[in-house]
């Protein structure tokens, strides 16, 4: 069946007419995936559905020209396999491994190494399937790290090849992740990541919360994307409840989202430039970020807006004085950033480190599914604010910022361009902000069913699928950070670069451990 006919025959998700869902057979599962791949569509996320103790099913979310298609394959027996998608969508590999750890459902693809478990619980325990309250301890816990179950890293052999192991414990406050380099001299032949150390049990914790509280947990999935994920959660819940937030709430949420984008870009630009050895850049961008955070706190009540977006609208309103403070801050910030950009563009040492480092070609980005900011730096012009605008972005002329070179310099350039675009949007939002209420009531127990949220965060699309029970409880909630797609691409970006350039290349992606290790 052609892809368009699958969309036409599927059922619209409440509150999201461009999102459709259908139940498929094992054969149809693979056929639809092939049709999506052939049409140039994308795998957005892959997860297991069903409440704890309930029958399980596997769900895939695909993005294509008609919209978003969710397909569900119900598994009658957990011992059965579902058709793997890694050959069509390489980013599916790690998602399938995490799905197996959490639910016990395995794909037919050959890589069955654990992704999240890390000997933290017994191999036969699956947090999203088994109804036991705490996970049982793994039998005979290892006394030290060397006694843990060996992880089968892919080895590179040859004359002069040696390995460098970095992490999972890093200096400072960096979250845990292990990076295994195969090198000759300082040239990197291969990088293999092992992540999952930041697993916090968020998806299981969702099932212990009422629907009205879930937004608080969603905001803490990845702290730098608090607004994006809490908005995606509220979008899903409001769709289920049939609640349309007042117009002012939409504009306040967009204001918060763009402030989150600017804040992260300022922090990233300072960190990337610092890794070139130009500490002046870190000092200046840190100063500007601090000024912005102070203005956000004065205007909206917190430096980081973890609890600003709530079901039905926003937790707080914006006063005229707060709007004036934000407008003045952004108006002063933009010209300073332009001066700093000129300094960096003219600094030969900085340019020498950025240009050509960590290149991801457009063809490779397309094949591996690189998304979000990093994808736009490799010529993939996808931005939900432009492609599928939601309120109030359907009333704002957002410009997609892209580069084609795909190197660290391109990812830096996209950050600068997006920062300036967000500053312009913030100005428009503050000028055009409608009056009225900033929140609407949401029923504690909306109709049971599936809700869906999709928001373009600063890193890329933040997706959330919410399965509500009949009693106002969360039966299942899956959140998907774009880092799932982009972490594997980092392994390719470092090839043929030197080891000392890895921190710089890594920071130019700035992927989330926390949002990836649910």
C-alpha positions as CSV (number, residue, x, y, z in Angstrom):
1,X,0.0,0.0,0.0
2,X,1.4,3.5,-0.9
3,X,2.5,5.6,2.1
4,X,-0.3,8.2,1.5
5,X,-2.9,5.5,1.7
6,X,-1.6,4.4,5.1
7,X,-2.0,7.9,6.3
8,X,-5.5,8.2,4.9
9,X,-6.6,4.9,6.5
10,X,-5.1,5.7,9.9
11,X,-6.9,7.4,12.8
12,X,-6.1,10.9,13.8
13,X,-4.6,11.4,17.3
14,X,-6.7,13.7,19.4
15,X,-5.7,17.3,19.2
16,X,-3.1,16.5,16.5
17,X,-4.8,16.1,13.1
18,X,-1.5,15.7,11.2
19,X,-0.6,12.8,13.5
20,X,-2.2,9.5,12.7
21,X,-2.0,6.0,14.2
22,X,-2.8,2.5,13.2
23,X,-2.2,-1.1,14.3
24,X,-0.3,-3.3,11.8
25,X,0.9,-6.8,11.3
26,X,4.5,-7.9,11.3
27,X,4.6,-7.8,7.5
28,X,3.0,-4.4,7.3
29,X,5.4,-3.0,10.0
30,X,8.4,-3.7,7.7
31,X,6.5,-2.6,4.5
32,X,5.6,0.8,6.0
33,X,9.1,1.3,7.2
34,X,10.4,0.6,3.7
35,X,7.9,3.0,2.2
36,X,8.9,5.7,4.6
37,X,12.6,5.2,3.8
38,X,12.0,5.2,0.1
39,X,10.0,8.5,0.3
40,X,12.8,10.2,2.2
41,X,10.9,10.1,5.5
42,X,12.5,9.8,8.9
43,X,12.2,7.5,11.9
44,X,11.3,9.8,14.7
45,X,11.2,7.4,17.6
46,X,10.8,3.7,18.6
47,X,9.4,2.4,21.9
48,X,7.2,-0.2,23.6
49,X,3.7,0.7,24.7
50,X,1.4,-0.9,27.3
51,X,1.1,-0.4,31.0
52,X,3.1,-2.4,33.5
53,X,1.7,-5.9,33.6
54,X,-0.3,-5.3,30.4
55,X,0.3,-6.8,27.0
56,X,3.2,-5.1,25.2
57,X,3.4,-3.6,21.8
58,X,6.1,-1.9,19.7
59,X,5.4,1.5,18.3
60,X,7.4,3.4,15.7
61,X,6.8,7.1,14.8
62,X,7.7,8.1,11.3
63,X,7.8,11.6,9.8
64,X,7.0,12.0,6.1
65,X,5.4,14.6,3.8
66,X,1.8,13.7,4.9
67,X,2.6,14.2,8.6
68,X,3.5,11.8,11.4
69,X,2.4,8.2,11.3
70,X,2.5,6.0,14.4
71,X,2.3,2.3,13.7
72,X,1.8,-0.2,16.5
73,X,2.7,-3.9,16.3
74,X,1.1,-5.9,19.1
75,X,3.1,-8.7,20.5
76,X,1.1,-11.7,21.7
77,X,4.2,-13.3,23.2
78,X,7.2,-11.4,24.6
79,X,9.5,-14.2,23.4
80,X,8.6,-13.3,19.7
81,X,10.7,-11.0,17.7
82,X,9.6,-8.0,15.8
83,X,11.2,-7.0,12.4
84,X,14.3,-4.9,13.0
85,X,14.7,-1.5,11.3
86,X,18.4,-0.8,11.6
87,X,19.2,-1.5,8.0
88,X,16.6,1.1,6.9
89,X,17.2,3.6,9.8
90,X,20.6,3.2,11.5
91,X,19.4,5.2,14.5
92,X,16.9,2.4,15.3
93,X,19.7,0.1,16.5
94,X,20.3,1.7,20.0
95,X,16.6,2.4,20.4
96,X,15.8,-1.3,19.8
97,X,18.4,-2.3,22.4
98,X,17.0,0.1,25.0
99,X,13.5,-1.1,24.2
100,X,14.7,-4.7,24.9
101,X,16.2,-3.7,28.2
102,X,13.1,-1.9,29.3
103,X,10.3,-4.2,28.0
104,X,11.9,-7.5,27.1
105,X,10.9,-7.2,23.4
106,X,13.7,-8.0,20.9
107,X,14.1,-7.0,17.3
108,X,15.3,-9.4,14.6
109,X,18.5,-7.3,14.2
110,X,21.7,-9.1,15.4
111,X,23.0,-6.6,18.0
112,X,21.5,-7.6,21.3
113,X,24.0,-6.1,23.6
114,X,22.4,-4.4,26.7
115,X,22.2,-0.6,26.4
116,X,20.7,0.6,29.7
117,X,21.1,-2.1,32.2
118,X,24.8,-2.0,33.0
119,X,24.4,-4.9,35.5
120,X,22.1,-2.6,37.6
121,X,19.3,-5.1,37.6
122,X,18.9,-8.8,36.8
123,X,18.8,-9.7,33.0
124,X,15.3,-11.1,33.3
125,X,13.8,-8.0,34.9
126,X,12.2,-5.4,32.6
127,X,11.1,-2.2,34.3
128,X,8.3,-1.4,31.8
129,X,6.8,-4.9,31.8
130,X,7.3,-6.4,35.3
131,X,5.0,-5.1,38.1
132,X,7.5,-5.5,40.9
133,X,8.0,-2.2,42.7
134,X,11.8,-1.9,42.9
135,X,14.0,-3.8,40.4
136,X,15.5,-6.9,41.9
137,X,19.2,-6.8,42.5
138,X,21.4,-8.5,40.0
139,X,22.6,-11.8,41.3
140,X,26.0,-11.7,43.0
141,X,26.7,-8.0,42.3
142,X,30.3,-7.5,41.1
143,X,32.6,-6.3,43.8
144,X,34.4,-4.0,41.3
145,X,34.0,-2.7,37.8
146,X,36.4,-5.3,36.3
147,X,34.1,-8.1,37.4
148,X,31.0,-6.8,35.6
149,X,29.6,-8.6,32.5
150,X,32.1,-7.9,29.7
151,X,30.8,-5.5,27.0
152,X,31.6,-6.7,23.5
153,X,33.3,-3.6,22.0
154,X,34.1,-3.9,18.3
155,X,37.9,-4.2,18.0
156,X,40.1,-2.7,15.4
157,X,43.3,-4.7,14.7
158,X,46.4,-3.9,12.7
159,X,50.0,-2.7,13.1
160,X,50.3,0.3,15.4
161,X,46.6,0.3,16.4
162,X,45.9,0.8,20.1
163,X,42.9,1.8,22.1
164,X,42.2,4.8,24.4
165,X,39.3,4.4,26.9
166,X,37.7,7.6,28.1
167,X,35.1,7.6,30.9
168,X,32.4,6.8,31.9
169,X,33.6,9.0,34.8
170,X,34.7,12.4,33.6
171,X,36.2,15.5,35.2
172,X,33.9,18.2,36.6
173,X,30.1,17.7,36.4
174,X,29.9,16.1,32.9
175,X,27.4,13.2,32.9
176,X,28.8,9.6,32.5
177,X,29.5,8.1,29.1
178,X,32.2,5.8,27.9
179,X,34.2,6.4,24.6
180,X,36.5,3.8,23.2
181,X,38.9,5.1,20.6
182,X,40.9,2.9,18.2
183,X,43.8,5.0,17.0
184,X,47.1,5.0,15.1
185,X,49.3,7.6,16.7
186,X,46.7,10.4,17.3
187,X,44.5,9.7,14.2
188,X,41.2,8.1,15.1
189,X,40.2,5.0,13.1
190,X,37.1,4.2,15.0
191,X,35.1,5.5,18.0
192,X,32.5,3.4,19.8
193,X,30.3,4.8,22.5
194,X,28.7,3.1,25.5
195,X,26.0,5.2,27.1
196,X,23.1,4.5,29.3
197,X,24.9,5.2,32.6
198,X,22.5,8.1,33.3
199,X,19.5,5.9,33.3
200,X,17.1,7.3,36.0
201,X,14.0,5.2,35.5
202,X,12.0,8.2,34.2
203,X,9.7,6.2,31.9
204,X,8.7,3.9,34.8
205,X,8.4,6.9,37.1
206,X,5.8,8.4,34.7
207,X,3.6,5.4,35.3
208,X,3.4,6.2,39.0
209,X,2.2,9.8,38.4
210,X,-1.2,11.4,37.7
211,X,-1.6,13.1,34.3
212,X,-1.5,16.6,35.8
213,X,1.9,16.1,37.5
214,X,3.6,14.5,34.5
215,X,4.7,17.9,33.0
216,X,7.0,18.5,36.0
217,X,8.8,15.2,35.3
218,X,8.9,15.9,31.5
219,X,10.6,19.2,32.2
220,X,13.4,17.3,34.0
221,X,14.1,14.7,31.2
222,X,16.9,16.9,30.0
223,X,17.3,20.1,32.0
224,X,18.6,22.2,29.0
225,X,15.4,21.3,27.1
226,X,12.9,21.9,30.0
227,X,10.6,24.1,28.0
228,X,10.6,21.9,24.9
229,X,9.7,18.7,26.8
230,X,7.2,20.2,29.1
231,X,5.5,21.9,26.2
232,X,5.4,18.5,24.3
233,X,3.9,16.8,27.3
234,X,1.2,19.5,27.7
235,X,0.6,19.4,23.9
236,X,-0.2,15.7,24.3
237,X,-2.3,16.1,27.4
238,X,-4.3,19.0,26.1
239,X,-5.0,17.1,22.9
240,X,-6.4,14.2,24.9
241,X,-8.5,16.6,27.0
242,X,-9.7,18.7,24.2
243,X,-8.4,21.8,25.9
244,X,-7.1,24.7,23.8
245,X,-4.9,27.0,25.9
246,X,-5.7,30.7,25.6
247,X,-3.8,32.7,22.9
248,X,-1.6,34.4,25.5
249,X,-0.4,31.1,26.8
250,X,0.8,30.0,23.3
251,X,2.9,33.2,23.0
252,X,4.3,33.0,26.5
253,X,5.4,29.4,25.8
254,X,7.0,30.5,22.5
255,X,8.8,33.2,24.4
256,X,10.1,30.7,26.9
257,X,11.2,28.3,24.2
258,X,13.2,31.0,22.3
259,X,14.8,32.2,25.5
260,X,15.8,28.6,26.2
261,X,17.3,28.4,22.7
262,X,19.3,31.6,23.1
263,X,20.6,30.6,26.5
264,X,21.9,27.3,25.3
265,X,23.5,28.8,22.2
266,X,25.3,31.3,24.3
267,X,26.6,28.6,26.6
268,X,27.6,26.3,23.7
269,X,29.4,29.1,21.8
270,X,31.5,29.9,24.9
271,X,32.3,26.2,25.6
272,X,33.3,25.5,22.0
273,X,35.5,28.5,21.7
274,X,37.1,27.7,25.0
275,X,38.1,24.3,23.6
276,X,40.1,26.1,20.9
277,X,42.2,27.7,23.6
278,X,40.6,31.1,23.3
279,X,39.4,31.6,26.8
280,X,38.3,35.2,26.0
281,X,35.3,33.7,24.2
282,X,34.2,31.6,27.1
283,X,34.4,34.6,29.4
284,X,32.4,36.9,27.1
285,X,29.6,34.4,26.2
286,X,29.3,33.3,29.9
287,X,28.9,37.0,30.8
288,X,26.1,37.4,28.2
289,X,24.4,34.2,29.3
290,X,24.4,35.3,32.9
291,X,22.8,38.6,32.0
292,X,20.1,36.8,30.0
293,X,19.4,34.3,32.9
294,X,19.1,37.1,35.4
295,X,16.6,38.9,33.1
296,X,14.6,35.6,32.6
297,X,14.4,35.2,36.4
298,X,13.3,38.8,36.9
299,X,10.6,38.5,34.2
300,X,9.4,34.9,34.5
301,X,10.4,33.8,38.0
302,X,13.2,31.4,37.4
303,X,16.6,31.3,35.7
304,X,15.8,27.9,34.1
305,X,12.1,27.5,33.3
306,X,11.6,23.9,34.6
307,X,8.0,24.6,35.8
308,X,6.9,27.4,33.6
309,X,4.9,25.4,31.0
310,X,2.0,23.6,32.7
311,X,-1.2,21.8,31.5
312,X,-3.5,24.5,30.1
313,X,-1.0,27.3,29.8
314,X,1.8,28.7,31.9
315,X,2.5,28.8,35.6
316,X,3.2,32.6,35.6
317,X,2.3,35.6,33.5
318,X,4.6,38.3,32.1
319,X,4.2,41.8,33.5
320,X,4.8,44.9,31.5
321,X,8.0,45.5,33.6
322,X,9.1,42.0,32.9
323,X,8.6,42.3,29.2
324,X,10.5,45.6,29.2
325,X,13.4,43.9,31.0
326,X,13.6,41.0,28.5
327,X,13.3,43.4,25.5
328,X,16.1,45.6,26.8
329,X,18.3,42.5,27.6
330,X,17.9,41.0,24.1
331,X,18.3,44.3,22.4
332,X,21.6,44.9,24.1
333,X,22.7,41.2,23.7
334,X,22.5,41.0,19.9
335,X,25.0,43.6,18.9
336,X,27.5,42.3,21.4
337,X,27.2,38.8,19.9
338,X,27.7,40.2,16.5
339,X,31.0,41.9,17.6
340,X,32.1,38.6,19.1
341,X,31.3,36.8,15.9
342,X,33.5,39.2,14.0
343,X,36.4,38.7,16.4
344,X,36.1,34.9,16.1
345,X,35.8,35.0,12.3
346,X,39.1,37.0,12.1
347,X,41.0,34.9,14.6
348,X,43.2,32.6,12.6
349,X,43.9,30.2,15.6
350,X,40.2,29.7,16.2
351,X,39.4,29.3,12.5
352,X,42.2,26.8,12.2
353,X,40.6,24.6,14.9
354,X,37.0,24.9,13.7
355,X,37.2,24.6,9.9
356,X,37.3,21.0,8.6
357,X,37.0,19.4,12.1
358,X,34.4,16.8,12.6
359,X,32.9,17.0,9.2
360,X,29.6,15.2,8.5
361,X,28.7,15.4,4.8
362,X,25.1,15.9,3.7
363,X,25.0,12.4,2.3
364,X,26.2,10.9,5.6
365,X,23.8,13.1,7.5
366,X,20.9,11.9,5.3
367,X,21.9,8.2,5.6
368,X,22.3,8.3,9.4
369,X,19.3,10.5,10.1
370,X,21.2,13.4,11.6
371,X,18.6,15.9,12.9
372,X,18.1,19.2,14.6
373,X,20.8,21.9,14.8
374,X,23.6,19.4,13.8
375,X,21.5,18.3,10.8
376,X,20.9,21.8,9.6
377,X,24.7,22.4,9.7
378,X,25.0,19.5,7.2
379,X,22.4,20.8,4.8
380,X,19.3,19.1,6.3
381,X,16.8,22.0,6.4
382,X,14.4,20.6,8.9
383,X,12.8,22.8,11.5
384,X,9.4,22.1,12.9
385,X,8.8,25.8,13.5
386,X,8.9,26.2,9.7
387,X,7.9,22.8,8.4
388,X,4.9,22.1,10.7
389,X,4.3,25.3,12.6
390,X,2.1,25.2,15.7
391,X,0.6,28.2,17.5
392,X,2.0,30.8,17.6
393,X,4.7,29.9,15.1
394,X,2.0,29.7,12.4
395,X,1.8,33.5,12.8
396,X,5.6,34.1,12.9
397,X,7.9,34.0,9.8
398,X,10.7,31.8,11.2
399,X,13.8,31.4,9.0
400,X,15.5,28.0,8.8
401,X,19.2,28.5,9.4
402,X,21.4,26.1,7.5
403,X,25.0,25.5,6.4
404,X,26.3,22.9,4.0
405,X,29.9,22.3,5.2
406,X,29.0,20.0,8.1
407,X,32.1,20.7,10.2
408,X,32.5,22.3,13.6
409,X,32.6,25.8,12.0
410,X,29.3,25.1,10.4
411,X,27.7,24.0,13.6
412,X,29.0,27.2,15.2
413,X,27.7,29.3,12.4
414,X,24.2,27.8,12.7
415,X,24.2,28.6,16.4
416,X,25.0,32.2,15.7
417,X,22.4,32.5,12.9
418,X,19.7,30.8,15.1
419,X,20.6,33.0,18.1
420,X,20.0,36.1,16.0
421,X,16.8,34.7,14.6
422,X,15.6,33.9,18.1
423,X,16.4,37.4,19.2
424,X,14.2,38.7,16.4
425,X,11.4,36.3,17.3
426,X,11.6,37.3,20.9
427,X,11.2,41.0,19.9
428,X,8.2,40.1,17.7
429,X,6.6,38.0,20.5
430,X,7.0,40.7,23.1
431,X,5.5,43.3,20.7
432,X,2.6,41.1,19.6
433,X,1.8,39.4,22.8
434,X,-2.1,39.2,23.2
435,X,-3.8,40.0,26.4
436,X,-6.1,37.8,28.4
437,X,-5.6,34.8,30.6
438,X,-2.4,32.8,30.5
439,X,-4.0,29.4,31.4
440,X,-7.1,27.3,31.1
441,X,-8.3,24.5,33.4
442,X,-7.5,20.9,32.3
443,X,-9.6,18.0,33.7
444,X,-7.8,15.7,36.1
445,X,-9.1,12.6,34.3
446,X,-9.5,13.4,30.5
447,X,-10.6,10.6,28.2
448,X,-8.3,7.6,28.1
449,X,-6.2,7.2,24.9
450,X,-3.1,8.4,23.1
451,X,-1.8,11.9,23.1
452,X,1.1,13.2,21.1
453,X,3.5,16.2,21.4
454,X,6.2,17.4,19.1
455,X,8.2,20.6,19.7
456,X,11.3,21.9,18.0
457,X,13.7,22.4,20.9
458,X,17.1,24.1,20.6
459,X,18.8,20.7,20.0
460,X,16.1,19.4,17.7
461,X,12.7,17.8,17.8
462,X,11.4,16.8,21.3
463,X,8.8,14.1,20.9
464,X,6.5,12.8,23.6
465,X,3.8,10.0,23.3
466,X,1.4,9.9,26.3
467,X,-0.9,6.9,26.9
468,X,-3.6,7.9,29.5
469,X,-5.6,5.5,31.5
470,X,-9.3,5.9,32.4
471,X,-8.7,7.1,35.9
472,X,-6.4,10.1,35.2
473,X,-3.2,8.0,35.6
474,X,-0.3,7.7,33.1
475,X,-0.2,4.2,31.7
476,X,2.8,4.9,29.6
477,X,4.8,8.0,28.6
478,X,7.7,7.9,26.1
479,X,9.9,10.9,25.6
480,X,12.4,11.1,22.8
481,X,15.4,13.4,22.6
482,X,17.1,14.1,19.2
483,X,20.3,12.9,20.8
484,X,19.2,9.4,20.0
485,X,19.7,10.1,16.3
486,X,22.8,12.2,16.7
487,X,25.0,10.3,19.2
488,X,25.8,7.6,16.6
489,X,26.8,10.3,14.0
490,X,29.4,11.6,16.4
491,X,31.2,8.3,16.0
492,X,31.6,9.0,12.3
493,X,32.4,12.7,12.7
494,X,35.6,11.9,14.6
495,X,37.0,9.4,12.1
496,X,40.3,10.7,10.6
497,X,40.5,13.5,13.1
498,X,43.0,13.5,15.9
499,X,42.2,12.6,19.5
500,X,42.8,16.1,20.9
501,X,40.0,17.4,18.6
502,X,37.4,15.1,20.1
503,X,36.3,17.5,23.0
504,X,35.9,20.3,20.4
505,X,33.9,18.1,18.0
506,X,31.8,16.6,20.9
507,X,30.9,20.0,22.2
508,X,29.9,21.2,18.7
509,X,27.1,18.6,18.9
510,X,26.5,19.0,22.6
511,X,24.2,15.9,22.9
512,X,22.2,15.0,26.0
513,X,23.2,12.0,28.1
514,X,20.2,12.5,30.4
515,X,17.6,12.8,27.7
516,X,19.0,9.8,26.0
517,X,19.1,7.5,29.0
518,X,15.5,7.3,30.1
